[in-house]
Amino acid sequence: MRVLTIAGVGLLSLSTAGCAPAARNLPPQSLVARAWAGREPPATARGEAVVAFAWAQVGHRYCWGGLGPSCFDCSGLVDRAWGSVGVRVPRTTGEIAERLPEVPLGDVRMGDILWWPGHVGLYAGNGWVIDALDTPHGVVRRPATTPYRAFRPSTESPQALSASY
């Protein structure tokens, strides 16, 4: 299995197909700087397990509507990663934004869902995101720059239903 880590988001050209984030001309948000400053919030066991599942998928190919195991789209990867710990999340990026509890970007911790218009990924800690980026890149780990919003599924929340995966 090939492992691809994208270290400079400015160097990649995103495909218009798939879960590619919309263009945004903003400086990097606080997640990378926070990690560099050593101010990362402690991870939970559940968040670590979600990220471990996602990390094991790095190198898999992207496919629209993909839920794995051989290929994923962005929300399919998030769905399966959270499903691996028994939590079901909404299937689309729009439903994630509508139904899950939002977390301030400054409070993001490992396993939280980072959201861009039409795209989601999992915060992997230390300033990184794991996501099914697009067809040319597949599932990658890259710097978590400029997310618009963040969400944290909760088993107590009526929006995140217990799954029987």
C-alpha positions as CSV (number, residue, x, y, z in Angstrom):
1,M,0.0,0.0,0.0
2,R,1.4,3.4,-0.9
3,V,1.3,6.1,1.8
4,L,1.0,9.7,0.6
5,T,1.4,12.7,2.9
6,I,0.8,16.1,1.4
7,A,3.1,18.5,3.2
8,G,2.3,21.7,1.3
9,V,-1.3,22.4,0.4
10,G,-0.2,25.4,-1.7
11,L,1.6,22.9,-4.0
12,L,-1.4,20.7,-4.8
13,S,-4.0,21.4,-7.4
14,L,-7.3,20.1,-6.4
15,S,-9.5,18.3,-8.8
16,T,-13.0,19.7,-9.4
17,A,-14.3,16.1,-9.1
18,G,-15.1,14.6,-5.7
19,C,-14.6,16.1,-2.3
20,A,-12.2,18.9,-3.2
21,P,-12.6,21.9,-0.9
22,A,-13.7,25.2,-2.4
23,A,-11.0,27.8,-3.0
24,R,-10.4,30.1,0.0
25,N,-7.9,32.9,0.3
26,L,-7.3,32.9,4.0
27,P,-4.2,32.5,6.0
28,P,-3.8,29.2,7.8
29,Q,-6.0,28.9,10.8
30,S,-4.9,28.2,14.4
31,L,-4.7,24.4,14.3
32,V,-1.2,24.1,12.8
33,A,0.1,27.1,14.9
34,R,-1.5,25.7,18.0
35,A,0.2,22.3,17.5
36,W,3.6,24.0,16.9
37,A,3.2,26.0,20.1
38,G,2.5,22.7,22.1
39,R,-1.1,23.7,23.0
40,E,-2.8,20.6,21.7
41,P,-5.8,19.5,23.7
42,P,-5.5,16.0,25.2
43,A,-6.9,13.2,23.0
44,T,-9.7,10.9,24.1
45,A,-9.4,7.1,23.7
46,R,-12.3,7.3,21.3
47,G,-10.7,10.1,19.2
48,E,-7.5,8.1,19.1
49,A,-9.3,5.0,17.8
50,V,-11.2,7.1,15.1
51,V,-7.8,8.5,13.9
52,A,-6.2,5.0,14.0
53,F,-8.9,3.7,11.7
54,A,-8.5,6.7,9.3
55,W,-4.7,6.4,9.4
56,A,-4.9,2.8,8.3
57,Q,-6.8,4.0,5.2
58,V,-4.1,6.4,4.1
59,G,-3.0,5.4,0.6
60,H,-6.4,4.0,-0.4
61,R,-8.0,5.5,-3.5
62,Y,-10.8,8.0,-3.7
63,C,-14.1,7.1,-5.2
64,W,-17.3,9.1,-5.2
65,G,-19.8,7.6,-2.8
66,G,-17.1,5.2,-1.4
67,L,-17.6,3.6,2.0
68,G,-14.5,1.4,1.8
69,P,-12.8,-0.9,2.2
70,S,-11.0,-0.4,-1.1
71,C,-11.9,3.3,-1.7
72,F,-13.6,6.2,0.1
73,D,-15.1,9.6,-0.5
74,C,-14.6,12.2,2.2
75,S,-17.8,11.6,4.2
76,G,-17.5,7.9,3.7
77,L,-14.1,7.8,5.4
78,V,-15.5,9.9,8.3
79,D,-18.6,7.6,8.5
80,R,-16.5,4.4,8.6
81,A,-13.9,5.8,11.1
82,W,-16.6,6.9,13.6
83,G,-18.5,3.7,12.9
84,S,-15.4,1.7,14.0
85,V,-16.0,3.1,17.5
86,G,-19.8,2.4,17.4
87,V,-20.9,5.9,16.5
88,R,-23.0,6.6,13.5
89,V,-22.6,10.0,11.8
90,P,-24.7,11.6,9.0
91,R,-23.6,10.5,5.6
92,T,-23.2,13.8,3.7
93,T,-21.2,17.0,4.5
94,G,-24.4,19.0,4.6
95,E,-26.1,16.7,7.0
96,I,-22.9,16.7,9.2
97,A,-23.1,20.5,9.4
98,E,-26.9,20.4,10.1
99,R,-27.1,17.6,12.7
100,L,-23.8,17.3,14.7
101,P,-22.8,19.5,17.6
102,E,-20.4,22.2,16.4
103,V,-17.0,22.7,18.2
104,P,-15.1,26.0,18.2
105,L,-12.0,25.6,16.0
106,G,-9.8,26.6,18.9
107,D,-11.2,23.5,20.9
108,V,-10.7,20.9,18.2
109,R,-9.2,17.7,19.3
110,M,-8.1,14.4,17.7
111,G,-11.0,12.7,16.0
112,D,-13.2,15.8,15.5
113,I,-14.6,16.4,12.0
114,L,-13.2,19.3,10.1
115,W,-15.6,20.8,7.6
116,W,-15.2,22.8,4.4
117,P,-18.0,23.5,1.9
118,G,-18.6,20.1,0.3
119,H,-15.7,18.4,2.1
120,V,-14.9,16.9,5.5
121,G,-11.9,15.3,7.1
122,L,-10.8,14.0,10.5
123,Y,-8.5,16.0,12.8
124,A,-5.5,13.7,13.4
125,G,-3.9,15.9,16.1
126,N,-0.7,18.0,15.9
127,G,-2.0,20.2,13.1
128,W,-2.9,17.3,10.7
129,V,-6.1,16.2,9.0
130,I,-6.7,12.8,7.4
131,D,-9.2,12.9,4.5
132,A,-10.2,11.3,1.2
133,L,-9.1,14.4,-0.7
134,D,-9.9,13.7,-4.4
135,T,-9.3,11.3,-7.2
136,P,-5.6,12.2,-7.9
137,H,-4.6,12.0,-4.2
138,G,-7.0,9.5,-2.5
139,V,-6.8,9.2,1.3
140,V,-4.0,11.4,2.6
141,R,-2.6,13.1,5.7
142,R,-2.0,16.8,5.2
143,P,-1.8,20.0,7.3
144,A,-5.1,21.1,8.8
145,T,-5.2,24.6,7.3
146,T,-8.3,26.8,6.9
147,P,-11.2,24.6,8.0
148,Y,-14.4,26.5,8.0
149,R,-16.0,24.6,10.9
150,A,-15.6,21.6,13.2
151,F,-18.0,19.0,14.6
152,R,-17.7,16.4,17.4
153,P,-20.1,13.4,17.3
154,S,-21.4,12.4,20.7
155,T,-23.1,9.2,21.7
156,E,-25.3,11.4,24.0
157,S,-26.4,13.6,21.1
158,P,-29.7,12.6,19.3
159,Q,-28.0,13.5,16.0
160,A,-25.3,10.8,16.4
161,L,-27.1,7.5,16.7
162,S,-25.4,4.4,18.1
163,A,-24.3,2.2,15.2
164,S,-24.1,-1.5,15.0
165,Y,-21.1,-1.8,12.7
